[in-house]
Amino acid sequence: MFKNSFWGILKKGDWNNENEDQVFEPILQFLIDHNDKYIFDFHDLMSEFLYQLDRKEILEHSIHQNQVSDEDFLNQRAYVLTNGNKYYHDIISLIKPMDGELKCSNLLTLPAKAWSLKNKKPIEKYPHTPKYNIKTKSNTKYW
């Protein structure tokens, strides 16, 4: 999967919907319609982008960055991805500050959920480990 494909898939979300589950339904259905490798490739790219955002300088450049937990920072980075390629690059380049109050944890489980529904297996049986560790401070080069 190409990086532009990743951003195109995220554009499929129903971003005008206030119900976060319904926002992701079109993306979920799109992933379900593809093979497991495609879902895993999507997950790998998502992990790469989240890993690249895992930088102390991004946190310090953020709005509302005081007393942010590691989990909150991960969910904030997920929110950055949902806003598209340009916003992602603005955050990475420190052109814009990340808004620390805006979070999107549902994106993080999307690949496993799609695989689970597609294969009719429990989400706990998801067989893929993404290429990059997405936990906060795992990108030790930038902490």
VOGU-3710 file (C-alpha; in Angstrom, 3 decimals, decimal comma):
1> mfknsfwgil> 0,000/0,000/0,000  1,247/3,454/-0,852  1,192/6,282/1,685  -1,249/8,265/-0,459  -3,630/5,288/-0,351  -3,633/5,516/3,441  -4,725/9,142/3,354  -7,348/8,338/0,711  -8,823/5,630/2,920  -9,114/8,048/5,836
11> kkgdwnnene> -10,942/10,523/3,596  -13,727/7,937/3,301  -14,773/8,657/6,886  -18,092/10,374/7,536  -16,376/13,349/9,131  -19,574/15,395/9,457  -21,149/12,787/11,730  -21,010/13,520/15,457  -21,154/9,825/16,387  -17,527/8,657/16,369
21> dqvfepilqf> -18,460/5,044/15,589  -20,446/6,149/12,555  -17,599/8,406/11,431  -15,426/5,340/10,932  -18,082/3,024/9,485  -17,249/3,770/5,799  -13,535/3,177/6,475  -14,300/-0,006/8,355  -16,453/-1,306/5,506  -13,782/-0,405/2,967
31> lidhndkyif> -11,133/-2,354/4,903  -13,475/-5,335/5,357  -13,868/-5,486/1,575  -10,113/-6,068/1,181  -7,875/-8,989/2,036  -6,029/-9,388/5,317  -2,715/-8,205/3,866  -4,356/-4,915/2,844  -5,658/-4,431/6,400  -2,209/-5,228/7,793
41> dfhdlmsefl> -0,557/-2,810/5,343  -2,989/-0,087/6,444  -2,105/-0,849/10,064  1,634/-0,697/9,303  1,299/2,718/7,656  -0,842/4,014/10,496  1,784/2,835/12,978  4,531/4,532/10,971  2,722/7,885/10,929  1,895/7,654/14,645
51> yqldrkeile> 5,508/6,758/15,405  6,762/9,750/13,428  4,482/12,028/15,459  5,860/10,619/18,715  8,202/13,502/19,449  8,722/15,594/22,543  8,947/18,773/20,447  5,476/18,112/19,006  4,048/17,680/22,494  5,793/20,843/23,696
61> hsihqnqvsd> 4,518/22,760/20,650  0,934/21,647/21,343  -1,973/23,609/22,692  -3,123/22,337/26,123  0,008/20,222/26,574  0,147/20,520/30,360  -0,240/17,244/32,254  -0,870/15,090/29,190  -0,745/11,365/29,851  1,038/9,031/27,463
71> edflnqrayv> -2,336/7,611/26,395  -3,740/11,078/25,743  -0,751/11,968/23,581  -1,259/8,772/21,555  -4,941/9,627/21,059  -3,989/13,181/20,068  -1,587/11,812/17,461  -4,408/9,610/16,143  -6,552/12,727/15,817  -3,828/14,319/13,695
81> ltngnkyyhd> -4,056/11,427/11,218  -7,829/11,773/10,902  -7,316/15,341/9,692  -5,362/14,305/6,640  -1,983/14,468/5,017  -1,575/18,260/4,981  -2,459/18,656/8,662  -0,127/15,762/9,514  2,749/17,464/7,689  1,938/20,811/9,329
91> iislikpmdg> 2,199/19,140/12,751  5,383/17,195/11,889  6,983/20,399/10,573  5,832/22,348/13,646  3,985/24,779/11,369  0,841/24,314/13,464  0,491/23,305/17,081  -1,435/20,120/17,776  -4,617/20,760/19,753  -4,177/18,623/22,838
101> elkcsnlltl> -7,876/18,535/23,652  -8,778/16,721/20,429  -8,396/12,957/20,553  -9,416/9,993/18,438  -8,857/6,595/20,055  -11,246/4,756/17,676  -8,733/4,969/14,840  -6,228/2,910/16,816  -8,397/-0,216/16,886  -9,802/0,122/13,368
111> pakawslknk> -7,517/-2,416/11,611  -8,098/-5,100/14,260  -11,825/-4,422/14,239  -11,969/-4,690/10,436  -10,021/-7,959/10,506  -12,258/-9,319/13,276  -15,481/-8,548/11,407  -14,100/-9,791/8,084  -12,860/-13,093/9,496  -15,632/-13,539/12,077
121> kpiekyphtp> -13,082/-14,010/14,842  -12,641/-12,228/18,184  -10,631/-9,037/18,008  -8,241/-10,543/20,573  -7,162/-13,043/17,893  -5,918/-10,297/15,572  -2,726/-11,846/14,183  -0,781/-8,766/13,131  1,763/-6,714/15,043  2,260/-3,352/13,344
131> kyniktksnt> 5,642/-2,413/12,002  6,171/0,459/14,469  5,475/0,733/18,175  2,839/3,438/18,607  3,116/3,884/22,358  4,144/7,320/23,506  7,909/7,724/23,931  8,669/4,593/21,879  10,364/6,793/19,273  13,376/7,208/21,551
141> kyw> 15,276/9,261/18,993  12,962/12,195/19,717  12,570/11,856/23,500
//
